[in-house]
Amino acid sequence: MLAGALVPLNSTMIALALSPIAHSFHVSVGGATWLVSAYLVAMAVVQPLGGRLGDLIGHRRAFLAGVAGFALFSAAAAVAQDFPFLVALRVAQALAGGTMGPNAAALLRTATDSENRGRAFGWFGTGMGLAAAVGPPLGGLLVGTVGWRTIFVVNLPLAAIAFFVALWAIERDAPRERRPRFDTPGAAGTTLVLACFVAMLFLIPRATSAAVASGMAFVIIGFLLVRRERSVNDPFLEVGLFRRRAYAAATATIFLHNLCMYSLLLLVPVLVERRLNLSASGAGAVVAALSVAMMAGSPAGGTMSDRRGRRFPVVIGSIAIAAGMAALVAIVGAPSTASVAAGLAVVGLGVGIAGASLQTTAVEAAPHRLAGAAAGLFMTARYAGGIAAAGLTAGAAHSGAFRSAVITLLGAALFSLLTASGLAGSAPQHVKAEDIEVVQL
């Protein structure tokens, strides 16, 4: 949980440091946003690589390597003297973070039994949500008192604690009879397909020929990649994962939920500043209703998942997201601070309730040897939802069509009810050791 918190903490903390970083390196604030976008894009693309690496060399080894790399690149970023080098280090941070995240999920699967796994992932989600919420005030405090370089220094003690506790607490990776070969062409093709997909999501709001080209490249390269990976012995991209109904349902649903959540996080501050004349801090306080409700709903959703099955909390969460979106559609023309905050809280509660079941399903649906790859692709779907949200909100903010944007999100929330139906409906069964009959042949 501590290592996983480093990723969202560094996603949000740097927002308060963009202006001073731009001033230090004599670049525009718009140029400084590359520190955010490059990090998020790299994080979205690298997750399957990090997860598959853990499947090949062991999840503990890959996790420790990711934590150590994150600390190393953070230390280098704290003393960087050149802006392009700082951007490169942010990408390197994302590579390390993309190795930590999927393998943390795989390790959590191994460390918990099925009847408590939902609860564990619920608290894991709460920790990551708390880190994302703490990032802006912590970043503002560090930048305002010491300087922007300290937002990278603060990673070092957190990573050190996570690394040494992991060395002590996590069991060594079990030896394998046969280590699969690393599918380099498959890894390169998967990375290229994801890069085309991310580029398409970024470019769609601009309606340029580059967006069409990215979409065509995504389809063509994706087709060729799937065809190749189905014919090799140790494929990098396990196409069979998406033939598992529960896994496909979980990845589709997390994409839709994150599209809704991140769109509101980006859209609502612009809406309330224009319609309610709130300051940036006032808008931040309104948006905090979503984050607080999401953190509150996550443990409850995890417990519900263990008791009622993986599908039930996701359906309940999707209904809550749709209800919150419907309320926002109704008041977007004449909003008030209280009504917007209430709608956001309902959406956040729904995202939190559903999140643990979706994460748990993603790692449970795959065999143990593919747990890292499954977690990596699931996290890529999560980031893709955020990237699609950036494109949607950019278009809405430019045109002022807030109502149309929220109606689109309501449609996504309603569609997530359909995708959620693919999850397992019964509660997970826990087999006790004394219930197993041993037959000696």
Steps between C-alpha positions, in 0.01 A plus 500: 500500500782740586678439170172517306428838661816647343342493152184710566691720745742597224217538249328774705779654708685641200200711391595760763861511378446567128527880522821508708654226282413700187660807657815309600559358153365802302223307326130579475252350745340326202836344420541395863180294476708243311613392848141388561392371159823309429475331839137395451546379142810299591318356801209391281724333243748329732260315734479177294880499464548528876240236574639252245850556634377391842342187351837411347752582776275493808261760637711572808815564295316723253327690782829566682665609175214743435522652849879537478475652152234747610722618786805527273322706232338720766841580647633587155195720428561693823838620368417528128647806331334469160128495413510226228701286741235557769226389256707188420530426871123534540457239225754280681299545821194378310690194375592411857148577625353285223709213632395556862124521448411175319739297713362653821156377388637155417674478840180607675314221322754247627500637854120482549241226478189534289263580788705803610649614169232756418546669837878511450465663158244738648751632752770501230276727290436724800875542550552600137203736512635660817839548335338670201302729732802585717717580197379856424515639859829323568646626172382854574655489848835368376521736202399801709739437789806319363480492120377282216790253519368366831198342329746243366703472822189405699479177297829370639402415860167353384672280240771395749241387757303313233816331366635375832161393636444307176837328538396389848129430458451359150595138439761430237377407154455127459745334258353404166560181309510690171547871448311619191688685229441873483299582187683814384300552176177457696612750764598753233172448314290535816682820593445639150129411500447665838695807387274531192191460719617768744589735212155446349331590830708817527439608142128419458382834650710686244337307211827496306628261236756384758215365714368299204850372423552397863167318502578314178845405628344375824257274312749366243792442738263360761360248252847387394616481861207284612550271203869456584459459875247219456761294312803523734577278800575769760311810381551837663137598444275227638205544266319222683450728800235692308316177420437473873168671549572631849836652400361671190209634706732637771730681255210650303327616819808661654556691175145639514513580872833682467370688199215629719714574805790679330268695272326645806833570673606704196164643393340611827771753600453679166120484535481643854760768431300623200143450630548559875803733491686283750872535553740216420508400867119509518475280191751262655287473814193412291689232306633356827149362560564242227838389642376477859193297402712269284739427789205436731335261253806291416530291822123453513500381139780255574311348794183484290696322226615225737151446642274546197721417203702713258208614284273644770714798615591587139133514402420708811796729423396541137146590605640760741723649229205520261281659770765760579545576130124535452488748788785700347324504160192644673687782677781580256302789349449670838743341744555576866800411712303255713327326208822452305682366809210260571503365143876454512476319835250250358726434198807463724319259729407286200856496365633402842245222556573342160878542495609216729285241321631605161866483609444167677325351198785603271762306699272207587383440144851418379711196593777574750769494230323791325399703806747780422400529134132502596553774760708704252237494224230585754698804619557609141120499455476716814751755365336492156176612664682798649661588168164482319359727773767760425393508136129523584542780753736698278232514232225587749703773668585655163140499370320548830279197428506375859152349488580293191820374664317392816229329292777307324635395840152392608490276194839351597374434854186326370709291259719391793191326643507277193872425522470432875258216428795291383652474848453196724173519690559257789716558805852351480529158659779447749631144536642409839787256539293260714238476222747353251500122476843355429492181297814290493540318172 
